[in-house]
Amino acid sequence: MSSDLYQVIEMIGREKGVDIELVVHAVEEAYAAAARKNLRSEENMHSRLNRDSGAIELFALKTVVEAVENPVFEISLEEARSSFGEVELGAQVELPRPSVGMGRISAQTAKQVILQKVREAERDNIYIEYVHRIGELVNGTVKRFERGDIVVDIGKTEALLPKREQSPAESYGQGDRIKVVIASVDKASKGPPVIVSRASPKLVEKLFEMEVPEIYDSTVTIRAAVREPGDRAKIAVHSKASDVDPVGACVGMKGIRVQAVIRELRRERIDIVEWSHDITAFAEKALSPARVNKVQVVDEAGKRLEVIVDETQLSLAIGKKGQNVRLASKLIGWRIDVKSEDEKRKEVEAAFALMTAASEELRRTPGIGKTTAERLIEHGFPSLEKVAQSSLEQLCAIPKIGRSTAQRILDVARAHMDAQSPPPESAPDQAPQDEPEAEQES
């Protein structure tokens, strides 16, 4: 029949959800630590719990050596064989020590060791339980508040909802029910190891998964989701079935599905757009509810788009404090520059005027004939600057321009650009008497 002590250990293990053997090990460690403190011994003390009697056996662990140098940790081979029979050098033997009663300080030490071991075991169990559930939606209850953070009871453990993961539009009271997503699990943290969120875009995805059967069964997938918590969110959805409208499935009959998500997010606005492989088409939809006239790729490597809208749609496309274009940009993963038709027209006119002026300058430059200038402009060299930046081989590739002519054009263009460049500034500490000498050299 097991002892009362072992029954208590079994009870602690069941209550805390930790392995009973781990609690036993904690008790043994705690007793050994208390014995060292009580006996004021430096020996390598260990203890062992007898499951039947409840007695705790105390012993010192020593290494068998030929000649003892440190009697606290070593025992001679001769002495070891006389006490334990046949033992080998390097073996470790257990020397019994008398059990001791625990004083107040020793008992406190034992209690701290046991509690620490049990807490570590609990955290390990929680980590194993939740580390694979990151991104999952869970129900919880607001338990208490700690300096702006909220501690949430999620069933098997407490989780922390930090201020940074809260929506500015929401407030809660103790005992309120709350839906959260598991953001991270960290067993090394001092507080609750599970961190949950109400600000993550993953919350929007999981709420739609609850409300939309087509998302739950993967007919419709959410390809991207972004949000500014408490204010606005955008999600991009795609249907694997040609006969299923992904946006309509998420909105639901009379908007019932999307309204359920909006209510849970405390009236946060949600734009649902259809995802597309074509980045220009995707960008056009992402800027909803604004109507877009044209989308063009400015820099594919740098992922930069230019969007043209009517003057009446400009403020809607950009949104309050740039929110709409900012969220659209995050949703598609490209930078978006929004311009009105008037802005774009003025920009094109200004660029054309500059190009025309540059072309006229090229035509009037001494040393470059008018026919040659027209040929240069026709083949992508509309200005002296462009000609000066080109290579001899590039100019030779133009029909009816030979190598010597190309060299002459290049020399003229570069000389002209050098003449237009501002002279280098004199060094601040240059002596005045150096100036006439510099002029003479020039």
Summary of the structure (lengths in Angstrom):
residues: 442
radius of gyration: 39.6
end to end distance: 110.9
largest distance: 116.4
contacts: 1268
relative contact order: 0.05
helix: 47%
strand: 22%
